[in-house]
Every structure is written in C-alpha cells, then in structure tokens.
Amino acid sequence: MELILEDGTVFSGKNFGYNGSVAGEVVFNTGMVGYPETLTDPSYTGEILVFTYPLIGNYGVPAQTMVDNLKANFESDKIHLKGIVITSLTEDYSHWNAVQSLDAWMKEHKIPGLQGVDTRALTKRLRTAGTQLGKLISQGKDIPFYDPSKDNLVAQVSIKEPILYERGEKKVLLVDTGCKNNIIRSFLNRDVSVLRVPWDYDFSNEEFDGIMLSNGPGDPTKIPETIANVRKWLDKDKPIFGICLGHQILALAAGAQSYKLKFGHRSQNQPCILVGTKRCFITSQNHGYAIDDQTLPADWQPWFFNANDGSNEGIRHRTKPIRSVQFHPEAMPGPVDTAFLFDEFVAML
Amino acid sequence: MEHNISKVIILGSGALKIGEAGEFDYSGSQAIKALKQEGIYTVLVNPNIATIQTSDHLADKVYLLPVTADFIEGVIKKERPDGILLAFGGQTALNCGMILDETGILEKYNVQVVGTPVDVIRSTEDRQVFAEKLAEIDVPVPRSRAASTVEEALQVAEEIGFPVMIRLGFALGGLGSGVCWNEEEVKDLAVNALSHTSQLLVEEYLKGWKEVEYEVVRDCYDNCITVCNMENFDPLGIHTGESIVIAPSQTLSNSEYHMLREIAIKTVRHLGVIGECNIQYALNPKSEEYRVIEVNARLSRSSALASKATGYPLAFIAAKLGLGYSLTELKNSVTLSTMACFEPALDYVVVKIPRWDLKKFRRVSTQIGSSMKSVGEVMSIGKTFQEALQKALRMLDIGAWGLVTNPNGLGIKKNDEELLEELINPTDERIFSVASALKQGMSVDELYKHTDIDPWFLHKLANIVRVEGLVGEYSGGNCPRHVMDEAKRVGFSDPQLGKLLGTTERIVRKMRLNYGITPYVKQIDTLAGEYPAQTNYLYLTYNASEDDIELGDKNSVMVLGSGPYRIGSSVEFDWCCVNAVKTVKKEGYRSIMINYNPETVSTDYDEVDRLYFDEIRLETVLDIYEKESPEGIVISMGGQVSNNLALPLEQMGAKVLGTTPTQIDRCEDRHKFSSMLDTLGIDQPAWSELTSIDEAKKFAHKVNYPVLVRPSYVLSGAAMGVANNDREIESFLQKATDLSTDHPVVISKFLSNAKEIELDAVAKDGKIVTFAISEHVENAGVHSGDATLVLPPQRTFLETIRRIKLIARQIAKELHITGPFNMQFIAKENSVKVIECNLRASRSFPFVSKVCKKNFIEVATQAILGKPFPEDNRSFMELDYVGVKASHFSFTRLLGADPTLGVEMASTGEVGCLGDDFHEALLKAMRSVGFRFPIKSMLISTGSIEQKAYFLEAARLLQKMDIKIFATTGTYHFLKESGIKVTLAAWPDEQEGSNVLDLLAQNSLDLVVNIPKNAEVEEITNGYKVRRKAVDLGTPLITNIQLAKRLVEAIYSKPDQDLAIKAWDEY
C-alpha cells in the first residue's frame, strides 16, 4: 500500500485494517495515547491521520458498551477519519478492557491503515509544506484526490433529529456540529441535562439554561446557518460556551475572522496561557482553522493564547457569560487540566 | 524575574553507591549551569572528585568535603550563602538538609532552602505523614502502618494479611526493604531494618500490579506538568531501579494514562513541591484501581532517565523554578522557540535496563527484588520496543548480542525446574530466560502466570524469537533482503545475524550494505516533529527512510564514551570523556559523542555538538563513522569499552586517533607486552599461560605460592583470586568451566608485603609530557580501584619514584604513545616490577588532574589532535598539600556478599579529599565514605600473627585515646599479653549468646576492624559473620591492616577532629 501526497511524494508500507483506497487531507497528530478516542472523533472527518507515536494498537479496542445512550468507550458511534498512517501496528494487544484488535476494528469499519512508514519524515514534510491532500492506494487501485474542505462536513456528522439526555433540572442546549461524546458526558456527570440538536436546527423556541457549541470538522465558514443561529443569542444573557469548531462559530458570529493554519494543532500537549497571568494549561487539540483575535469586536477579549505560536485559544465577552476555547476541556484523549471550565459554565446556568 | 538570592550552596551526593550514582552528577551540573546563568555565586560541596560538577569550570567554589551536617555548617559559616539546594544530591543531600533544618543551622545562618521546602520534603519522607497527606485528597496509598519495633511489625502484618512489604523510612533505593510471606521473614527483616532506621512500614503487597511513574514539575505559580511517564516491564515487587523500564508507558489506555497524570498533579499541588519530583504508582492490571507508592521530592535516578528520554532538562528547569521563575518564562531548551511549560511528545520509545555486577562478589544472592543491587544502567532509543530492547541488552556489555542468539548461553537453564525458578524468582538474567522459555514453546499466557510481566511485552519478545527462527532458516545460504530488513527493524545486530546465518559479522555487514539496509539518524526534539528544532540529540533506527539532519558537512572528531557504570568503570571515565569533548570543541572541531548511559554528563546534549545516544559497538560506531566522516575517533577516554574497539575499528578502515591500535594491541596482548618488557629489560612478576590444573600447580611450585590466578572464562563467582596452595588453586580452576587452549588461565607470582604504585601520564609521539605518581595505602593484593590512593606519595622511596619514571619513559617511547596512559607497579625495597599498563585514560585521571590542578585529559586530547599545548613544568612532588582517594563500598545493599577486599574490585564509588597533610586528607576522605568520628568504642580482630604484631602500635594509640576496645579471642589474648586494656568478644562458634555478633547488635560500635586471614576462602567463617553483621548494621568496617593502622594514626594526630574547611582553590 502507498500513501501518495499532492506534491507527488510517495510513502510505501504494509496495509492493515481494511484493504481499499481512500483519499482525503493528510494531517498529523503527536498524541501518545488515545487512538480509539481519536479515531471516533468526528472532527477528523475527511482526514487521513498520521500518528507520530510509533506504536499503535497496544491496548486493543474496548467494547461497544452503551451508557446513557452514548458509546462509553468512544467519542462517537463510528470511525470518522478516512485512514491512518503509522510506524508499527501491535497485533497482540493487551488490556483488560479490550475486546478486539485495532486491525479487526478498522476492518469492520472499512477503514484502511498503512504501517511501516517513517511517520517522522512524513510529519516534517507536512510541517514544512503545510497540510496536503493525499490518498492511500491499495494494490494499485488509484483514485482521485479529494479535498474535504470543499464539503460541508458538519452536515455529514451532525445528528438528524434532536436527542434529549435527561439528568438534573438545568438544561444545556448542545449544537451538534460533530460533537464528541465526552462533551455530553461532562454535563451529565455534573447533573445537567443535555438537549442535543442538529447543526442547522432553529432552537429559538426551545427551553434551556445555556448553549453549548460543540467541536466538529472542517472550515467554520462552511456553516453560515449555525453562525446565524448563534448570532441571535449574543445580545441576550444566556450563558454560551464553545469548544473548538464551536469557538470558531462563536467568534465568527461575534464578527471576528477565521483563517487556516499551516498544519494545524493536533496533539495532547499544547500549552495555553490564561491572558494576563503566568498560568499555563496543557491542552488537547485538534483543529486546522483558527480565530484571528485582532479582528475581535470591542466588547470581546482574548481569553487564552497558545504559548508556542501565540495563536488565539479562547475568547470571552467583556460583560456577558459568553465564552469559548479552541482547545478541548473535555479531553478524551488528552489531559483533563481544563475540565474546570465545565464547572464554571455549569455554575453560570 | 527577580529574586533575593546571590549566593547558594549546592549539596552533592558524595561517592557513587548502589542507589545513588552518576545521575546526581548530571543533575547537580545542570543546576549549577542554571544558577550561573542567573549570575548567582555557586558553592558546591561534594567529595566526589571524579565528577564533572567538581570541575573548575562549573561552580565558583568547590569544597571536596563530606556532605554531613558538621562540615556543611562549617562551609555555611565561612561562605555565608543566602540559599541552599538540597534536591540535586540525592538522598544524601536531602537527609543532610533535613538535619541542618532540624538542628536550626539554616535558621541560625539565615539560609533559605531553594526549591521544595523542608517540611514538604519531610511529608514525602515520613511514610505515616505521607499517607495522611494523601488521605486528605482521597488518593489511596497501599494499606499500611508504621512500626517501630519487631513486635509491632508482626502485629501490623497480621492485620494487613500476608504477604506484606516492609519498607524503611528515610532510605534510598529501597534499602533494607523486602516482601515477607510469613512471620519468620518479618522478624528477620525487621531486626535488620530497625538497625538502620527508627521507623519501618508494613504494607499490603500488590503482587502482579503494574508499576508506573510520572515525572512532575511545578512552579510557585501552581503551573504543574508531567514531563514523562514510564512503565516498568517487571511488575511491582521489583524495585524500579532494578526493573527494565520503558518510556512512555505502553499498556496504558488514554483513560489510565490521564487518570494517573491528573492524580500526580493533584498530589504534587497538595504536597506543595516546587521544582521537580517523581511519583510512583501501582496499577491493577485488571482494572483502574491504583495506589500511590511514593513521591520523591527531589531529582532522582528516574528524573535523569526522564530528562534523557525526553530531552527535557528537568534539573536545569527545577533549579530555575526554585528561584521563583514561572514555567511560562522559561524556554524549551531543545527547540529554543517554544516554552518550557509543555509536555514532551515522543515519537520513539526508550528502554532502560539496570546493569548488575553481582558476579564480582562472593556469596551474594543474585535474586532481584524490592531492594536495589544494580550499579548502573543503560538507556536505548528506538522506534519500536523490540529495536530498543535488543539495543539495550547489548549496551549492558555483559556479552549479549541481543535478546536471543547469544554467544554465552545467557538465560539458558539446565532444566525446566531451573527455568521455572528463574521465571518466578527472578535474577539479573530473567529476560534472557523468558526468551528461552518462549523458544521452548511456553505460551505467553503461561509466562504471564509465572512472571506477571504484561503480555504486551511478552508478545513482543515472542516476535523477536519468531524472527530469530525466520533468519535461521537461511543458515549457510543467502538471507533475502526482506528478511534481513525485518530482523534489523526488530533490533537484530550484525553479530546475531552472523551467527544465525553461519557467517561472520563482517560478511553480514557487507551483505547488509549491498542491500542498502542502513540505520537512519533521527533527532530527539521533544515535540515529535511538530516544530522545527535545531537539536543535536540523535539516535539511530532501522524503522525509518531518511536522516533528519545533514551529515558529514564539517570537520569533526568523534569521542567514544564509557557505557554503563559498573564496578571498575564509572563517573571517572565520564569526566575524561566530557573533558575530551570540551577540548575537541575548543580546538575548532565539531565534537561528536557516542554514549548511552543516562546517568552521565557526557550524554547531556548541552555538552557536545552532536550527541549520538546509541551503542558503542563496532557495527554502530562504523555506521555513524561512515555517515559523519569525521577526522578520526578518540577511543582512549571511555575506559575498556572504547579501548577494545581500537583494533577492530582500524581493521575496518576507520581512523583511530592517538596511540595506534597496533601499539595498543602490543600492550593489551599479555604475550606481546611481556616479551616487550623482557626486551627492554623491565622487570615483571613471573607469569605463565596454562591450560590444565596440573600445569598450573607445577608453575605455582616453580615460582612459589602465593600466585595470582586469572581464568579467562568463569561461569560464576569471582574471576580472579590469590591461591596460597594446591588446594586453593584447584578450587579456583574448578570454577573455570572450560579450561582449554581457547580459554587458558594466566598465573603469575603474587608478591606479598609489597607496595603498589600508580602512574598516570600523557605522552606525545612517545615522549612523556606530564605525569603523576600515587601510592596505595594498602599493600599489593587490593585491587587498585579499591585501594586508598595518596598523591603525592608519602611513604615511597625517591629511588623507587625515579625508577618508575624511567620505566614509564621507556614504555612511552617503545609504544610510541600519544595520549593518556596508566601504569601500575609493585615495589619492594627498591625493586620495581610492572604489573599493568593501559594505553588509555584510567580511573585515577580525574583524581590526579584535580589534585595537581592540571587537566591531564585536556593535554592528552591536544596531543591526540596534534595541537600544541602550553608547557607546564609543575611537578606533583612539589605540592604542599596531600590528596587522598578513598573507596566507597555498597556491601550493605548486597545481601550476603562477603565485604572483603581482594584482587577483584568491589567498590562502587570513590571520593577524593585534600588536606594540609596526609592525616587530614585521609580523615576527610574516610568521613566522606561513611566513617564516623570520634570513635568511642571499636572491635578489633586482626587475623594472622604478623598482622596482630603490625597493628600493636596502633592499638597502643587507641588506648591512649581512651577508646574502648573489644577484640575477638585471638586478638584479645595478643593485646592483653601486650598490656592493652581490652574486652573479650567471643566468636560465634565459641559461645552461643553474648558473643561478638550480639555485641555488634546491642552496642553501637563506631568501627569494626576485621582482617580476614585469607581473603579468598568462601566458607562461612567466623570472620565472615562478623564482617557481614557489621555491614548489615551499617557499622563502618575496615578489612585491611595497613588502612586500619594509618587511620588510627590519623585519628591520633587530630584529637579534636579539627579538619580545615578549605575550598579546592585554597590549596
């Protein structure tokens, strides 16, 4: 099997998982744990993901148990990315919680994998040349390149009908633009009910105590419907909290602008500094677009920034309980240092 | 950043010992660099003269003094520092710091502790307080209770239920701890343990649980990160210092990884650590249940490993955080573009394996467990566990070519029973036996049942065994490319492949290069390639398709390091390597270092232009040599590991710098060397190389006993020994399994009552340019690495020195030496014989360099590079002070080992102290290796009648000082008859109860002098019992009569113990 990049570079290796050709955008992630969570993160829709950590599959894949109508061990119901590229696959996994191998699971979901690749060399190429289109070609079956940023990926991954997750009296309206399960769990664990609605759902007539804007795949400007829905609530006093794509949507709704990063942030070790302090948090991230905080309107202010490249990592309204972060406080995978943001949001409801 | 500190004292860790080794040279050196960057005046106290941190270019002031409260108080009084650093000198510094705090010395002199406050340290050290602290935040520790008597320990054990683990408060390296399965074992362990500490801890033993560690960093703004996590290959019950360790963890899911990470951060915040600490967990392999085992609120062995594993300089950062910096204000020193407040992402794996040296000791148990016995460690880097593991096994330098296909039958047991025993009750060779079991067809499930090693690891080992079989199919034929490629990717070496294919390493290399299978150079950049990094920290892997960096683009010189610390080769060679690299840089070359010992300073990427953290083996050195095309390779700095490569490297066409490999061979080859000495008319002890016991005996009769016996291949037990009669020669040679023409025995005449003298020198083009001569306190027969060295010599005739000088000149000329060399001589009256010559730097180079204040290595490197060096005619004979190097023995940790000195080296470390006279230097050195003065009572048992007579004068001095003397029967009668007041201490076999052993246990004697009649006997003698009891109780022990006498004289000469607090530069 080969990985062919847009610029013509070819990386050869051995196929695992599903044996078939796929095309998408090639990105890399430097996380060292959490491949079941990563593979089921809807934000990776349309991507071929390169793992820089060389050993993948070590602890197998856990059971498909449902808790609260959510897959307990995954971030959504299926694998969303197009394929993965790794250095070395562990077939003889070992974990008390595992029921199958990564290889078997990917075969089930018809997701191809490529192993035996110098993923560091590949990553350096992506880092210098920027994110590229690419395709995994199985047994010479060539297919055309595919640019996921041309599509409305959110529409592909969002739910079709609202779902209510009942818990305590307080209720959060969750706009699902490709939501990870752990955002929902984060509320349920804090005894807050969640009404999960589709990305383009008009929720003006719903009853709720706050709005949660979820993570999701792709370019935020591709979903003006969601941005317009959110904008209606900015001059009201309902608390709003956004994560990742949700953060970008909130910023765009407020009037700021987004841009595409050269190769994105996909890792579990991104340091983010709380503006105006010496406090730094290690965060989990997965995004290819970012907000230009120079374009924020006057009643908004930057909240967090990335300590490595200075990019915006969060914004907040100067007076209203409306704020958002680019990183993932719900973690899964990654560090849980910023889980307190959920506590703060729930306290505002 | 502003802070109110302008001068600090840094406490070092003293001599290298089991549980406290080179890692503290690395962390201390980093701390000094960090402080100097801030313009802070640094005062270092460390008697370990072989360390880099005691070099003239680091701390502003160096005191080669014991790290004990009284000496530190002296230094504080003199230097008046604002701050003190306790976290960089291991448990030694921490314990000393706590005493300084408790006794009010820090307060008295207004010295502030930089970094984690003392009360926080105390809460991590006192097991009971620690458990209470963690209970406050609902973090579970193993169920346990403290006990301060044996009865209490038994009672707690009953409550918790067997098996239980017994640990000691305030101890390092799991000293004295162990698993007890019944009451009897609790009793035994508790009695011993309570002789070291007032408090012990009885806790639940979590058999088979995984052991996981996190390295945590926290600043005073409450930013807290985990820099690295590590998982032990061996399950709980085997001390982490005795375990094979992999970083990052391999079998933890996201949820487990981050659960433990979050708890680490929560715990460290709650405790209030500032700087760096380490947290160890037990994790249930069947659930997410866990326990916190311990927190070390200081830099540790693990933190040094984590620094090397990730490229994150923990000690450097910790020092800055202690001053009040925020992590957000510090740079990532690898990328220089990103910040220190981040958690490294690895795109490789790291495997650490401990290096044991148990065969060097008589009677020691080779089982590994909850107490540390290893003397060093290696770290390897690879893309896969298999690649890294096989590298690491080779790095140990114990003759392994990898996990399998080993030349010396490693791990192969006589029968299934022995194999099972090894699997269940591991020794230092278990991993090889696991491979053996897999080869015999034992399933992973069954192996897991016996070993509790996670099946993930076992499957990976099974795959190596599978590949071994696959390659073996092509024995005698042509190995296809894809098979060789697969083998190299899982870490097979060329020698392994050579053996499997029935050919030589050389042919395999040729085949491999023809196939285009070569390793690639990768960088360690802390961010897995996410950001560009100008890092010079490199390793090789076969799981890659391109090099990370441009190669061979500059004039460079390669220096080979010394590999793992083991008995006979440790920090002193690292000092040589670091100084060689410094000189290489200074002379305008790009310096390239190859080494793989994570404890060292030479593997600090700060010290060198390019660091290859990889094997020092012909194959690897050639791979790097061919990529970098350096001007040449310096092989004379890393001890025997690098020296052994001289001839093979040259034969493969590499350029070896310095004395030519042919000449090195003339010196290493006993026959060639001997006939050269004969030709030059230089005397040497009579010797012969023999292949049978009969011949050996015949030779011994010819030259008269005693003789020194040195078999070339011994399966177990000490390799060398002195034989006094036929019976002893037989017992020695029976241990040599294979006495034949291929494995002959070398027997030489052993000269008793002779002095041993060493020469360290540098020559250029056959002419000596500088040298120093040191004498041993002990007579010949004590290994030079264990002997007490004196420079300048105090008791050697001038004529002897003159003769030694002449011989050295002749040899340097004959071998056309360029570079460092060392010779050992035996002198009796004025006759001088050569016993050894090494054309490389020796163990004593740092000692002589620092005592003479003349950097021998710098001069040697300049000579090797053909560069000029300034003329320096200062002679060691004109020094108006004396340097004494003393050895540190770790017998206390080596359960059962007979603590005697012999021709095999046994010490794990050394110190070097200066004094205005010999007595002062000796007393400081002895204090530094754990002796306690003043002496109020002591036990004497002086062996043979000659030794009794020799010691009599000293005994009279003891009497004059009113020291209470106990003596064993023979010595008692001798002393009594000589008019000395002495109390009898009966031998154990003479009297049950109230014998010498009870005396030792009940009284705290300050010193035991026990001179074995014959150091080589292996039976359990009375003497053995006394010696062993002394070290088990932590009572200072001397087993050499010359040293005993010199020490008594020294004590007598300084009745008030007024030892000068003088810095190195004040001499």
HADDOCK unambig.tbl for C-alpha pairs under 7 A between the chains (distance, minus, plus):
assign (segid A and resid 30 and name CA) (segid B and resid 345 and name CA) 6.21 0.50 0.50
assign (segid A and resid 30 and name CA) (segid B and resid 528 and name CA) 6.15 0.50 0.50
assign (segid A and resid 31 and name CA) (segid B and resid 345 and name CA) 6.68 0.50 0.50
assign (segid A and resid 32 and name CA) (segid B and resid 345 and name CA) 6.85 0.50 0.50
assign (segid A and resid 33 and name CA) (segid B and resid 253 and name CA) 6.41 0.50 0.50
assign (segid A and resid 33 and name CA) (segid B and resid 254 and name CA) 5.18 0.50 0.50
assign (segid A and resid 34 and name CA) (segid B and resid 253 and name CA) 6.46 0.50 0.50
assign (segid A and resid 34 and name CA) (segid B and resid 254 and name CA) 4.62 0.50 0.50
assign (segid A and resid 52 and name CA) (segid B and resid 347 and name CA) 5.40 0.50 0.50
assign (segid A and resid 52 and name CA) (segid B and resid 528 and name CA) 6.35 0.50 0.50
assign (segid A and resid 53 and name CA) (segid B and resid 346 and name CA) 6.49 0.50 0.50
assign (segid A and resid 53 and name CA) (segid B and resid 347 and name CA) 4.48 0.50 0.50
assign (segid A and resid 53 and name CA) (segid B and resid 348 and name CA) 6.62 0.50 0.50
assign (segid A and resid 54 and name CA) (segid B and resid 347 and name CA) 5.98 0.50 0.50
assign (segid A and resid 54 and name CA) (segid B and resid 348 and name CA) 6.22 0.50 0.50
assign (segid A and resid 54 and name CA) (segid B and resid 383 and name CA) 6.06 0.50 0.50
assign (segid A and resid 54 and name CA) (segid B and resid 384 and name CA) 6.84 0.50 0.50
assign (segid A and resid 55 and name CA) (segid B and resid 384 and name CA) 6.71 0.50 0.50
assign (segid A and resid 58 and name CA) (segid B and resid 250 and name CA) 6.58 0.50 0.50
assign (segid A and resid 58 and name CA) (segid B and resid 251 and name CA) 6.13 0.50 0.50
assign (segid A and resid 59 and name CA) (segid B and resid 251 and name CA) 5.65 0.50 0.50
assign (segid A and resid 59 and name CA) (segid B and resid 252 and name CA) 6.97 0.50 0.50
assign (segid A and resid 59 and name CA) (segid B and resid 253 and name CA) 6.43 0.50 0.50
assign (segid A and resid 92 and name CA) (segid B and resid 456 and name CA) 6.79 0.50 0.50
assign (segid A and resid 92 and name CA) (segid B and resid 459 and name CA) 6.38 0.50 0.50
assign (segid A and resid 93 and name CA) (segid B and resid 456 and name CA) 6.05 0.50 0.50
assign (segid A and resid 94 and name CA) (segid B and resid 251 and name CA) 6.78 0.50 0.50
assign (segid A and resid 94 and name CA) (segid B and resid 455 and name CA) 6.04 0.50 0.50
assign (segid A and resid 94 and name CA) (segid B and resid 456 and name CA) 5.16 0.50 0.50
assign (segid A and resid 95 and name CA) (segid B and resid 251 and name CA) 6.86 0.50 0.50
assign (segid A and resid 96 and name CA) (segid B and resid 285 and name CA) 7.00 0.50 0.50
assign (segid A and resid 96 and name CA) (segid B and resid 286 and name CA) 5.20 0.50 0.50
assign (segid A and resid 96 and name CA) (segid B and resid 287 and name CA) 6.84 0.50 0.50
assign (segid A and resid 118 and name CA) (segid B and resid 543 and name CA) 6.70 0.50 0.50
assign (segid A and resid 118 and name CA) (segid B and resid 544 and name CA) 4.60 0.50 0.50
assign (segid A and resid 118 and name CA) (segid B and resid 545 and name CA) 5.76 0.50 0.50
assign (segid A and resid 120 and name CA) (segid B and resid 529 and name CA) 6.44 0.50 0.50
assign (segid A and resid 121 and name CA) (segid B and resid 546 and name CA) 6.72 0.50 0.50
assign (segid A and resid 123 and name CA) (segid B and resid 529 and name CA) 6.45 0.50 0.50
assign (segid A and resid 124 and name CA) (segid B and resid 529 and name CA) 6.02 0.50 0.50
assign (segid A and resid 127 and name CA) (segid B and resid 530 and name CA) 6.71 0.50 0.50
assign (segid A and resid 269 and name CA) (segid B and resid 342 and name CA) 6.02 0.50 0.50
assign (segid A and resid 269 and name CA) (segid B and resid 343 and name CA) 5.33 0.50 0.50
assign (segid A and resid 270 and name CA) (segid B and resid 342 and name CA) 6.70 0.50 0.50
assign (segid A and resid 271 and name CA) (segid B and resid 341 and name CA) 6.48 0.50 0.50
assign (segid A and resid 271 and name CA) (segid B and resid 342 and name CA) 5.50 0.50 0.50
assign (segid A and resid 278 and name CA) (segid B and resid 221 and name CA) 6.96 0.50 0.50
assign (segid A and resid 278 and name CA) (segid B and resid 326 and name CA) 6.69 0.50 0.50
assign (segid A and resid 278 and name CA) (segid B and resid 328 and name CA) 6.28 0.50 0.50
assign (segid A and resid 279 and name CA) (segid B and resid 221 and name CA) 6.82 0.50 0.50
assign (segid A and resid 279 and name CA) (segid B and resid 223 and name CA) 5.97 0.50 0.50
assign (segid A and resid 280 and name CA) (segid B and resid 223 and name CA) 6.08 0.50 0.50
assign (segid A and resid 280 and name CA) (segid B and resid 328 and name CA) 6.81 0.50 0.50
assign (segid A and resid 282 and name CA) (segid B and resid 342 and name CA) 6.43 0.50 0.50
assign (segid A and resid 307 and name CA) (segid B and resid 339 and name CA) 6.67 0.50 0.50
assign (segid A and resid 308 and name CA) (segid B and resid 338 and name CA) 4.92 0.50 0.50
assign (segid A and resid 308 and name CA) (segid B and resid 339 and name CA) 6.29 0.50 0.50
assign (segid A and resid 333 and name CA) (segid B and resid 254 and name CA) 5.96 0.50 0.50
assign (segid A and resid 334 and name CA) (segid B and resid 258 and name CA) 6.72 0.50 0.50
assign (segid A and resid 335 and name CA) (segid B and resid 258 and name CA) 5.85 0.50 0.50
